[in-house]
């Protein structure tokens, strides 16, 4: 795969990224079938395969159960080859999510993530929105925390995993990256994503296969053909090679 600029962040990412929810959490997820968490050996094989395929963007989060911890050893061994994205604001414990977008909580969350991931920085840090995008960006001190973390060198680019048009539009004035759902069956945010991409933000698409409910090749083709999508995060390991094949065909 040919890496492409992630907006104006200065980062270059392959058009397919690897989402890692399924490496650490299998409860309260929206996939169509029940699944077991992979073994350490299976995770190592998946991550090696991803790098071999040219996938350099790995996306994780504290809310993905044991995902960050299980990625740590691989990240440490291959750090220079990985564009690492994690999130803050949401925790998932004892079968439920809780949210805290205060500066203190965000700073503590990042320190914990860095420890679990065995690194001293992440390329991308995203606010893990609960759907109240505008409230998070205007009524908390989350942006102040993100700014401080960027100045400290612990975070290179900051953004939001958003769920609303208003939140995406608001990110244009204060953030570097937006992550949002976008698929053939759910493309309502497309126009706003195109606007912020034109303004220089990096755009990462998630749920491109509607959490596994759409035909993979067709859905991936649809998402990657949009000029405002810098990368699609694929969360099902079974679809990774197919997604890379589609990306390679489109760039040929």
N, C-alpha and C positions, 0 to 999 in steps of 0.2 A: 504494500500500500504506500501511496505517496502522502507524506505528512502535509498538512495545510495549516496556515496561521489560525490561531484561536483568537479571532477579533484582533484587537491591538494590544494583547497582553504580552507579546513577544514570545509566547509559547507556540510550538508546532506540535500538532496532534494528528495521529492517523484518523481517518474518517470513521473508523470503528473503535470504540472503547469497550472495556470489559467492566460490567457492573458486578458487584460481589455480594449482593444481598444473600444469594443462595449458598454462599460459603459459610455463613454464620447464623442464619435465622430461617426457620421453616414454619413459624407460627404467625398467625394474623397477616398473611401475605395474600395477594390477589391472583396467584397463579391458578390455572384450571385443574391441576392435579397435585395431590399430596406428594412430597418428596422427602427423602432422607438427606441429611447433611453429608457432604463428601468426606472421605477420609483424608488424612494429611497427605498421603501419597497421591490421591486423586487431585487434590488441590495443587500440589507441586507440578504434576503433569499438565494440568490445565494452564497454569501460569507460564510454564516453559513453552507450551504450544502457542499461547497468545503472543509471547515475545517473538517466537520463530515466525509467526504469521505477520509480524510488523505492528501488532497492537502495542502502543506505548502508553496509552491512557488507562489507568486503573482507578475506578471510582468506588469509594467505600463510605462508611459513616458509622458513628457510634451506635446508631439505632439499628444497625444490621447485626445485632447479636455479637458473635465472636469474630466477625469478619476482620476487623482491624488487627486483632491479636493473631489471627491465623495467617495474615498477610505479612507480618512483621519480618520474619526470617528471610522471605523471598525479596522483600523490599530492600533489606540491608545488603543482600548479596548482589542485587542488580540495580542499585539506586540510580546510577547515571543513565540508565536506559528507560526509566519510568517517569512519566508525568503523573504525579499522584494527586488525586482529589479526595478530600473528605469533607465532612459537614459538621455543623454545630447547631445547637438549639433544641434538638430532640434527643431524648434518651428512651430506650425500650428496655424495661425491666419488669419482671414478674408478670409478663403477659399484657403490659399496657405501655403506651407512650406518654411521656410527660414533656412539657416544653418550657424552656426558659431562655429568653433572648437578652438577658441582662449582660452587661459587659463582663461582670465577674464570672458568670456561668460560661460564657463563650470562651474567655481566657482559660479557665480551668479545663474546659472540654478539650481545647486544642492541646494543652500540655499533656493531658491523658492520651489523646490520639497519637501525639508524637512518640510517647513512650511505647505504646502498643505497636506502632508501625516501625519502631526502631530507626527513627530518622530525626533530624533536627529542623526539618522544614517540610511543608507541602507546597506544591505548585499552585493548587487551587483549594480554597476554602469556601464552602457554600452554606448559607443560612438554610437550615432544613425546615422549610415553611410548613406550618399546620393549616395553611389555606388563608390565613390572615396576613397576606403579604404586605399590604399597605400599613397596617398597624405595626407590624414588625419594623418596617423601615422608617416610620414616622413617630412612633410612640414609645420606642425603647432606645437604649444607647448601643444597639447592636452595631450600627455603622461606625461609631467611635471605636468600638473594640476591634472591628476589622481593620480600621486604619492603623491602630496601634500595632496590631500583629503584622501588618505589612511593613511598617517602619522598623520593626524588630528583626525582620528577615525570616521570621518563622512561616510567613505566608507570602507567596509571590503575587497571586491574583485572587481577588475576593468577589463573591457573587451571591446569588440566591437560587435555590431550587424552588421555583415559583409555580403557582397554580392559577393565577389570575392575570387578565390583561392589564389591569391597573398596576399590579405589582411589577410586571415586566416593564411597563412604561416608566415607572418610577425609578427602576434600577438604572435607567439610562443616565441619570444625572450623578450617580454616586458609586456605581459598581463596575466591575470589569467583565463579568461573565453571568449569563443566565442559563439555567437548566430548566426545561419544561417538557411536559407531555406533548408529543406530536406524532400522529400516525394517520393512516388513511381513514380510520374511523373516528379520529379525534384531532382535527386540525384547526379548531376554532382560534387558537392562539397564533396561528401562522402570520397574519398581517402585522401584529404587534412585534413578534419575533423578528420579522423582516425589517421593521423600522429601527429596532435597537441594534440589529446587526449592521445596518447601514451607518448607524452612529458610532460604530466601532466596538461594540460589545461582542465577546465570544458567545456563541449559542450552542449548547449541548442539548440534544433531544433524548428523551427517555420515553419508555413505554411505546416504542415504535411498532411493536408487535401486539400492542394492547395486552400486555402481560401474558403473552403466549396464545392469545385467542385468534390471531390473524395468520394467514399463510406467510411464512417467513420471507421468502425471496421477493414476493411482490411488495410486501410492506417495507422491507429494507430499501428496495429500489425507489419506492415512492418518497421515502424520507430523504435519502441521500441525493435525490435529484433537485431538492430545494436549495437554491443558492445561498440561503441564509442559515443553513444548518452546517456547522463546522464539523460536528461529529455526532454519531449515534451511539449511545451506550446500550450494549446488548447484555442483558442480565441472565440469559439462559445459555449455559455452556454448550448445549447441543446445537445452538444456532450460530456459534461463533465463526466456524469455518465457512458456513454458507454466507454469512454477512460479509466476510472478507472477500469471498469470491465475487459478490455483487459489487463491492467497492472497487475491486481491481478492474472489473469489466467496465464500470462507468468511467474510470480514469484512463482506460486504454485509448 
